[in-house]
Amino acid sequence: RIAGQSLISRLLIMLTVTRFRLTLLAVTLALTACSKSPAPGGGQPGGGFGGPGGPGGSPPAVITGTMQTRPFGVVIEAVGTALAKESVEVTSKSTNTITAIRFIEGQRVAAGAVLVEFDRAQTAAALAEAEANLLESRNQFNRGRDLSVTQALSKAQLDQLETAVKTGEARVAAAKARLADTVIRAPFAGRTGFRRVSLGGLVNPGSVITTLDDTSIIKLEFSVSQTYLNDLQPGLAVEAVAEGLGERVFGGKISAIDSRVDPVTRSVTVRAELPNTNGDIKPGLFMKVRVRGAEKPTLMIPEEALVPEQGRTYVFVVEGGEAKRREVRIGGREPGSVAITSGLAGNETLVVEGMQRIRDGARVTATARS
């Protein structure tokens, strides 16, 4: 009985192995048949699934547009600070007591108008003394000159008398200057600021009495990157707006460009002048500036043709039925168009639609935009 059971077990094992081999053979034959069957799309491997412009499918269709060269000025945007045409802090030259204040805070004054008067008693007395000494020196010089004719007075003594006259004249001039300093006048026409002193107060040299600003014209200073140096020149129109003044746009022109570029920021300071007849713009105001650079012939292409990638900008052109990728540099923008400064000659066939379906060197079917 034991021998019969062993025989049956061996037969079952052999049957199982045979079935496994038959199954493996069938799977192998099926795979071989599949690999030899013709592929869809004309019997070529990968037909219809060969990727954009691949050898296994028809070239993808793209739309091409035109480019043109026309005058264009790059638009520069910046922020700046408004400054008065003329601005000064009114101060005293000497220590003195204020005897009169002739201005009102915020008042417009003419050039030469009296702003403050100081005590002039001591300086007036000093002037009178200097004038009396000068008169005496002149009289002595005149008598000495008459005596020198008869040689009763030597030439050296006459020279001393003449020197005394000149010294007296200098002292009189100095006394008159000190007397003039007791009256402070407006150096130019403008608007006064807050009064910082009081009547009867003692002021020292350098003490600020008030401020004076000429705001008939506002000087607007702003910084521009050095990359725009070739686009800037005096006389270019500028537009400026400021928060707090609504949507008003103040027009002006560039008056000067600094002769140096900041070595840290690599920017240059530009100054523009804005008419301010009504005084709406206050010195120190923060303003946004917009400048259109000098117009020059520039290659312009449709904005949708650009392909940005890893910080660079590319376009596709069609040459001999193939798409060629070109790196370009942008020089400015306007609605719908981009200025190109390098990378294109201007006579290429530019792809404006379908860039996502092509790659560099791929065959394409180009259709001009209607």
C-alpha positions in Angstrom: 0.0 0.0 0.0 2.8 2.4 0.8 4.5 1.9 -2.5 1.2 2.7 -4.3 0.7 5.9 -2.5 4.3 7.0 -3.3 3.7 6.3 -7.0 0.5 8.4 -7.0 2.2 11.4 -5.3 5.0 11.3 -8.0 2.4 11.2 -10.7 0.6 14.3 -9.3 3.8 16.3 -9.0 4.7 15.4 -12.7 1.2 16.5 -13.8 1.5 19.9 -12.0 4.9 20.6 -13.5 3.6 19.8 -17.0 0.7 22.1 -16.6 3.0 25.0 -15.5 5.2 24.5 -18.5 2.3 24.5 -20.9 1.0 27.7 -19.3 4.4 29.4 -19.6 4.7 28.4 -23.2 1.3 29.8 -24.1 2.1 33.2 -22.5 5.4 33.3 -24.4 3.7 32.6 -27.7 1.1 35.3 -27.1 3.8 38.0 -26.3 5.7 37.1 -29.4 2.6 37.4 -31.5 1.8 40.8 -30.1 5.3 42.1 -30.8 5.1 41.1 -34.4 1.7 42.6 -35.1 1.6 45.8 -37.2 1.5 49.1 -35.2 -1.3 51.6 -35.8 -0.7 54.6 -38.0 0.7 53.0 -41.2 2.7 50.1 -39.7 5.4 52.3 -38.1 6.3 51.8 -34.5 4.9 54.5 -32.3 2.8 56.0 -35.2 0.4 58.6 -33.9 2.1 58.7 -30.5 5.6 60.0 -31.4 5.4 63.4 -29.6 5.3 66.8 -31.1 6.8 66.9 -34.6 8.2 63.3 -34.0 9.0 61.0 -36.9 5.9 58.9 -36.2 3.2 61.6 -36.8 2.3 64.6 -38.9 4.0 67.8 -37.9 2.0 70.0 -35.4 0.4 73.1 -36.8 1.5 76.5 -35.5 0.4 80.1 -36.2 2.9 82.7 -37.2 2.8 86.4 -36.8 4.6 89.5 -38.0 7.1 91.7 -36.4 7.8 95.3 -37.3 10.4 98.0 -36.6 8.9 101.3 -35.5 9.7 104.2 -33.2 9.5 103.2 -29.5 10.5 104.7 -26.2 10.8 102.5 -23.2 8.5 103.5 -20.3 10.5 104.0 -17.0 8.6 104.0 -13.7 10.2 105.3 -10.5 9.5 107.0 -7.2 10.8 110.4 -6.2 10.7 113.2 -3.7 9.4 116.7 -4.4 11.8 119.6 -3.6 11.2 123.3 -3.7 12.9 125.3 -6.4 14.6 127.4 -3.7 14.6 126.6 0.0 16.4 128.2 2.9 16.3 128.4 6.7 16.3 132.1 7.8 18.9 132.5 10.5 20.7 135.3 12.4 24.4 136.2 11.8 25.0 137.5 15.3 23.6 137.5 18.9 20.9 140.1 19.2 17.4 140.8 20.5 14.4 140.8 18.2 12.5 144.1 18.1 10.1 143.4 15.2 8.6 140.5 13.3 7.3 141.6 9.9 6.0 138.3 8.4 3.0 136.0 9.0 3.3 132.2 9.0 2.5 130.8 5.5 2.6 134.3 3.9 3.9 134.8 0.4 6.6 137.5 0.5 8.5 139.3 -2.3 12.3 139.2 -2.7 13.9 141.8 -0.4 10.9 142.0 2.0 11.7 142.6 5.6 11.1 139.5 7.8 12.7 140.4 11.2 14.4 143.4 12.8 16.9 143.4 15.6 18.0 145.9 18.2 20.2 148.4 16.3 21.2 150.9 19.0 24.7 149.5 19.7 25.6 148.9 16.0 24.3 152.4 15.1 26.5 153.9 17.7 29.5 151.9 16.5 28.9 153.2 13.0 28.7 156.8 14.2 32.0 156.4 16.0 33.7 154.9 12.9 32.4 157.7 10.7 33.8 160.3 13.1 37.2 158.7 13.2 37.2 158.5 9.4 36.4 162.2 9.2 39.3 163.0 11.5 41.7 160.8 9.5 40.7 162.5 6.3 41.3 166.0 7.7 44.8 165.0 9.0 45.6 163.5 5.6 44.5 166.7 3.8 46.7 168.9 6.1 49.6 166.6 5.7 49.4 166.6 2.0 49.6 170.4 2.0 52.6 170.3 4.3 54.3 167.8 2.1 54.3 170.3 -0.8 56.6 172.5 1.2 58.5 169.4 2.5 57.5 170.2 6.0 56.1 166.6 6.2 58.1 163.6 5.1 56.7 161.1 2.5 56.7 158.4 5.2 54.5 160.5 7.5 52.1 161.2 4.6 51.8 157.5 3.9 50.9 156.8 7.5 48.1 159.4 7.3 46.8 157.8 4.1 46.8 154.4 5.7 44.8 155.8 8.6 42.2 157.0 6.2 41.9 153.6 4.5 41.6 151.9 7.9 38.8 154.3 8.9 37.0 153.6 5.6 37.2 149.8 6.3 35.8 150.3 9.9 32.9 152.3 8.6 32.1 149.7 6.0 32.2 147.0 8.7 29.9 149.0 10.9 27.4 149.5 8.1 27.4 145.8 7.4 26.7 145.0 11.1 23.9 147.6 11.0 22.5 146.0 7.9 22.5 142.6 9.6 20.0 143.9 12.2 17.4 143.6 9.4 16.8 140.2 7.8 15.2 140.3 4.3 13.8 137.6 2.1 16.6 136.5 -0.3 13.9 135.4 -2.9 10.2 135.4 -3.4 8.5 132.5 -1.6 6.3 131.3 1.2 7.3 131.6 4.8 7.1 128.6 7.2 6.4 128.5 10.9 7.8 131.2 13.1 10.4 129.8 15.5 11.1 132.9 17.6 9.1 135.5 19.6 9.3 139.3 19.9 12.0 140.3 22.4 13.7 136.9 22.2 17.5 136.7 22.1 18.8 134.7 19.2 22.3 133.4 18.6 24.2 132.9 15.3 22.6 130.0 13.4 19.3 130.1 15.3 16.5 129.3 12.8 13.9 132.1 12.7 11.7 130.6 10.0 11.9 128.8 6.6 11.3 130.2 3.1 10.4 128.1 0.1 9.9 129.0 -3.5 7.4 126.4 -4.7 6.4 128.0 -8.0 8.4 125.2 -9.6 9.0 121.8 -7.9 12.2 119.9 -8.5 11.4 116.2 -8.5 14.4 113.9 -7.9 14.2 110.1 -8.5 16.6 107.3 -9.2 16.7 105.2 -12.4 18.7 102.0 -13.1 21.8 102.5 -15.1 20.4 100.2 -17.8 18.2 103.2 -18.9 21.0 105.7 -19.4 20.8 105.6 -23.2 17.1 106.3 -23.0 17.3 109.4 -20.8 18.1 112.9 -21.9 17.1 116.4 -20.7 13.8 117.7 -22.0 12.0 114.3 -21.9 8.4 114.6 -20.6 7.5 113.2 -17.2 4.3 112.5 -15.5 3.9 112.4 -11.7 1.2 111.5 -9.3 1.0 111.7 -5.5 -1.1 110.1 -2.8 -3.3 112.7 -1.1 -3.7 114.7 -4.3 -6.3 112.4 -5.9 -5.7 111.1 -9.4 -4.2 114.4 -10.7 -1.3 114.0 -13.0 1.4 116.6 -12.9 3.4 117.1 -16.1 7.0 118.3 -16.4 10.3 117.8 -18.1 13.7 116.3 -17.1 16.0 119.2 -16.3 19.2 117.4 -15.4 20.8 114.0 -15.0 23.5 113.4 -12.4 27.0 113.0 -13.7 27.7 110.0 -11.5 26.2 106.5 -11.1 25.8 105.3 -7.5 28.3 102.4 -7.2 26.1 100.6 -4.6 22.7 100.7 -6.2 24.0 101.1 -9.8 21.4 103.8 -10.4 21.6 107.4 -11.5 19.7 110.4 -10.0 17.4 112.3 -12.4 15.9 115.7 -11.7 12.7 116.9 -13.3 10.9 120.3 -13.0 7.1 120.4 -12.5 5.2 123.7 -12.7 3.3 124.4 -9.4 1.6 127.6 -9.9 -1.2 126.9 -7.4 1.2 125.4 -4.8 -0.6 122.0 -4.6 2.7 120.1 -4.5 4.5 120.5 -1.2 8.2 120.0 -0.7 9.0 116.5 0.7 6.0 114.9 -1.0 6.4 111.3 -2.2 5.5 110.9 -5.8 5.3 108.2 -8.5 7.1 109.1 -11.7 6.6 107.8 -15.3 9.0 108.7 -18.0 8.9 107.6 -21.7 12.5 107.3 -23.0 13.7 108.9 -26.2 12.0 107.2 -29.2 14.2 105.3 -31.6 13.6 102.6 -34.2 12.9 99.4 -32.3 11.9 95.8 -33.3 8.4 95.1 -31.9 6.9 91.6 -31.6 3.5 90.3 -30.3 3.6 89.7 -26.6 2.2 86.2 -26.9 5.2 85.0 -28.8 7.4 85.0 -25.6 8.4 81.8 -23.9 9.8 82.5 -20.4 12.0 79.7 -19.0 14.3 79.7 -15.9 14.7 83.5 -15.8 15.4 83.8 -19.6 13.1 84.6 -22.5 12.8 82.7 -25.7 10.8 82.8 -29.0 10.3 80.2 -31.8 10.9 81.0 -35.4 10.3 78.8 -38.4 13.2 78.1 -40.7 13.0 75.5 -43.5 9.8 73.9 -42.0 11.5 73.5 -38.6 11.0 75.4 -35.3 14.1 77.1 -34.0 14.3 78.5 -30.5 16.0 81.9 -30.0 16.9 83.6 -26.8 15.9 87.3 -26.9 16.4 90.3 -24.7 13.4 92.6 -23.9 13.9 96.3 -23.9 10.4 97.4 -22.9 6.7 96.8 -23.2 3.5 98.4 -24.4 0.0 96.9 -24.5 0.2 93.8 -26.8 3.7 94.3 -27.9 7.3 93.8 -26.6 10.5 95.6 -27.7 13.4 93.3 -28.6 16.9 94.6 -28.3 18.8 91.5 -29.3 18.2 87.9 -30.6 16.2 88.7 -33.7 17.1 90.3 -37.0 13.5 91.3 -37.9 13.0 89.2 -41.0 12.2 85.8 -39.3 8.9 84.0 -39.4 7.8 84.2 -35.7 5.6 81.6 -34.0 2.8 83.3 -32.0 0.5 80.3 -31.3 1.2 76.6 -30.6 4.6 77.0 -28.9 3.5 74.4 -26.2 3.3 71.7 -28.9 6.8 72.1 -30.4 10.4 71.8 -29.4 13.7 73.1 -30.8 14.3 71.5 -34.2 10.9 69.9 -34.6 9.1 69.9 -37.9 6.1 72.1 -38.0 3.3 73.2 -40.3 3.1 77.0 -40.3 0.1 79.1 -41.0 0.2 82.8 -41.1 -2.2 84.6 -38.8 -5.1 86.2 -40.7 
